[in-house]
């Protein structure tokens, strides 16, 4: 029997509320006017008896109530659960999501700021990270910008902990993985001392999730890193796939990463210390072109040639013959602010 999406959504909310926490005490306070209570808070204030009474009334008296059978109720419950657990639960097909491969890149910006684009969490990139940090130390860079915007979702929390070891004190409990049904979480600890101990700024965005998101939170907590960019995805979880048959699968978060002393990562993500927006189009263009041209090409704005006395004497106008390199272009605003922040922190510490 075909049931409208509106009806399914209507029944999703009452069924999901049974699994949620009790309503916040502030909502029940007599000081809160009725008009100020949101529909979600009002729904959470219902007890089990009120929920069942509302469901019975809708099935018996709503104009579409006769179409609502047990199957429709179960679908609505599942729909509501998936929405309430987002981004930790989803229905997918037989083709499971595959981890993207993203290359590593490093360079030195303006002679004294190291830049690392970590790319994928894989052993090859970890080896390149070690080489880059050793070069930065030899050339006495005063700060490092670690760019995680091109780090795809990964379940490799072991490797994320190893990356963290390059920046955090030896023995630090970098993060833990809390698994459903487990008595104790799995704790990841830094087994070695840091390779870099200077100013660290991490660039993040809404695409960052999985082990990379746990890494960002760890560096903020244990390496005093500043985060620049936009709020992360909130997908700092380990997923498992549950086959449902007929080509359908449930992708479910079965463990969540946590950093001791920091807010939960799932499901709200990490809000950066310095919020810097960037359009998705500019982000994709810059991340693609910077592999070829280098990140510095999108950080430092070159001064445009201007008409001056010498040009007038020579009868030329440099403003009209400016090369493409000096003409306006897109700039990596989050990375620009990260570079500014490295310089500012260094001056402040001095």
N, C-alpha and C positions, 0 to 999 in steps of 0.2 A: 504494500500500500504506500502510495507516495505521500510524504508529509512535507509541508513547506518548511523552508529554512528558518523562518520566523518562529514557527511553533517549536522546532527543535531547540533553538536558542532559548526560547522562553522556559523550556523545561530543563535546560542544562544548568542554569544558575541554582535553582532550588536543590537539585541533587548534589551538586558540587559542594554546597555549603556544609553538608554533613561531615566533610573531610577537612574543613578549614578550622582555624583557631577560633576561639570565642571572641566576640566583639570587643573592641577596645573600650576600656572603662570610660574614656572621654565621650564616646558616642552615646552611652547610656546616661550621661550626666543630665540632670534636669535643666542645667544652664544652657544646653544646646537647643536652640529653637527647632521646631519640627521642619521648617523650611530649609534649615541648614544641613540636615542629615541627607547624605547622598544615597542613591538607590542601592549601591553596593553595601554601604554600612547598614542600611535598613534591612537588607536581605540577611546579612550576617547576624543581626539581632534576633532573628527568629529561632525558636527552639525546634526540636524534632517534631513535636506535636503540631506546631503551627505550620511547619513545612508540609507535613502530610495532609493537613486540612486544606491548605492552598492547592495542592496537587489534586486532591479529590474534587474540589470545587471546580477547577478548570476542566477536568475530564468530564464532569457531569453537566456543567452549565455553559462552558464556552461554546461558541458557534461551531468551532472546529473540533470540539472535544471528542466526538464520536470516532474521529480518525486516529486518536492517540491510543495505540495498543502497547503491550509490554515491550515489543521490539523497538518502537519509537522512543519509549522512555529510556531504554538501554543505550540507544544511539545518542540521545540527547545527553545522557550522563557521560558517555565517552567523549563526546564533543566538548562538553564543559570541562572535563578533566584535562584534555589535551590543551585547551586554551589557558586554563589556570596554571598548568605546569610548564608552559612555554618559557624558555626555549629548550626544556628538558624532556619533551616527549613529542613524537610526531609519527604520522603514518607515511611509510615509504613503500616503493615497489621493490622488486627483486634485486635491482641494481643498487647496491649499497654505495653511499658516498665515498669517493676515493680522495685521499689526501693529495693536494696539489704539490708540485715541486717548484720551489722558488729559490733562485740562486743567491749566493752570498756576495756581498760587495763591501769593500772598505776603502777609505781615502782620508787624507788629512786636509781639513778646510782651513784656509788662511794661515797655514803653517803651524798652528798650535791647538787645533780642535780635531780630535779623532772622530770619524763617522763610521758607524758599522750598520749595515743593513743585514740583519741576521738571516733572513730568508727561512727556509724550512728547518725544522728541528730534526737534523740528521747528523750522523757522525762526521761526514765530510765538512759540513759547515762549522762544526765545533772545532775541528782542526784548523780551519782557516781563521776562526775567531782567535785562537791561541796565537797564531802567527801575527795577526793584526795587533793584538794587545802588546805583544813583545816589541813590535815596531813602534807603537805609540810610546812605550816606555823608553826605548832607545832614543827617540826623537824628542822626548820630554814634553809631550802634549799636556796641556793643563786641564783637559776635560774630554769626555767622550759622550757622543750622542748615539744611543742605541735605538735604531728604528725597527719597530716590530710591526709596522703596517703591512709589510709584505710577508709576514709569517702566517702561513695557513693554519687552520684548525688542526691540532694534532693530539693524539692520545698518548704521546711519548712523554709522560711526566718524568721518567727517569732522566731523559736527556735534558729536559727543562731544568731539573735540579742541578745537572752538571754545568749548564750554562750559568746558573746562579752562582755556583762555586767560584767562578772567575771574578766575582765582584763582592761576595759576602764573606764575613769572618769564618774561619774554620770552626766546625762544630755547631754552627747555627742551624736550627730546625727550619729549613727554608719554607716548607709548606707541608701539609698533610692531606691525605686522600681519605675522606669519610665515606665508607661503603655501606649501603643499606644492609641491615642485619648483622654487621660486624660489631663486636664488643668494643674494639679499639680501632682508631684510624691508623692508616699506614703513614709513617712519618719519614719524610725525606730530609736528610741532614747533609750539610756541606762537609765533604770528606777531606778537602784540601784548602789551603789558604788562597786568598784572592790574587789574581794576576794584575789587577788594576784597582787603585784605591783613591783616585782623584774624583773630581766633580763628574757626576753621572746624571744625564737627562735621558729619559725614555719617551719616544714618540709612539702614541697608541691611537687607535680609532675604533669605530663600531664593528669593524670586521675581525677584530682580535678576539679569539676564544680558545677553548681547550687549554692545553699545557702552556701555550704562550701567554695566556691571560694570567695564569698562576705565576708565571715568571715575572711579569710586570708588577704584580702585587708584592711579590717577594723582594724585588729590588727596591721598591719604595720603602718597605718595612725594614729590611736588613742592610741595605746599602745607601740609605738616605737619598735615593734617587728622586728627582722631580719628574712628574709625568705631564706631558704636553699633548694636546690633541682633543679627541672627543671621547665620550663614555664608551667603554668596551661592551661587548655583546652580552656578557653574563653567562656564556657557555663554558665556564671553567669546570667541565664535568667529563666523566668517562662514560661513553655510551655502550650499550649492548643492544643487539638486534634480536627481537623475539618473532619467529615466524608465525604468521597467522593463517597460512594456507592461501591457495588461489592467487599467488603472486603478491600477497599483501604482507607487510612486516611492520612491527611496532619498533621504532627506534627510541630507546628509553635511557635516560640518565640514571646510572646505577651507583655512581660515586661522585662526590663533589669535592673540589679542591678548596682548602681553607688555609689562610695564613694567620698564625696565632697573633692576637692583638690587633687584627685588622677586620673591617666589616666583611660579611659574607660576600663572596664573588657571584654565586648563583642565587637569584636569577637577575639581579640588577646591574651587575658589572662594576667597573671601577670608574669613578669620576676623576678626571685628571686634575692636577693642581692648577694648570693653566689651560683653560678651554679655548681652543682655536679651531674654528670651523673651516671646512674646505669642501667644495662641491665634489661629488663622486666622479664627475667627468675629469676635473683637473687632477684629482688623485690618481686615477688610472693612467692618464697621459704622463704625469710626472714620474710615476713609478716605472713605467715602461721605458721612457726616454732616458731616465737617469742611469740605467744599466749601461747605456752607450756613451752618454755625455758626462756622466758623473753627477753626484748630488749637488756639488758646488755650483753647477750651471743654473740651478733653480733657486739658489739662496741669495747670491750677491747681485744686486741690481746695478748694472753698469750705467755710468753717467752718459747721457745723450750729448752728442756734439751740439754746440750752440754757436750762433752767429756772433762774431767778435770783430774787433778792429782789424786784426791781421787778415781775417777773411774778407772784410770789406776792401782792404787795400789790394788783395789778390783777386778780387772780383769773383769770389766763390761763396757758396752758402752751405756750410757743413750740415745744416739741418735737413737739407734736401737730398744729400747724398749719404746719409747715415747708413751704415751697413746693417744687415739684418740682425747681427749680434748685438747692436746697440738699440734696436727698436723694442717697443714694449712686448712683453711675453708673459706667459703664466709663471707664477712663482710659488714655491712650496712654502706657504705661510706657516704651517706647523713646524717645519724644519727651521725656518727663519727664526721663529720665536724660541726654539730649542737652543739654537746657536747663541742668541742674545742672552738666554738664561744661563748658559755655561759661563759666558763672559761676566755677567752680573754677579753670579755666585763667587767666582774667583776673586773679583774685586772686593766683594763684601768680606770674604775670608781673610784677605790681605789686611 
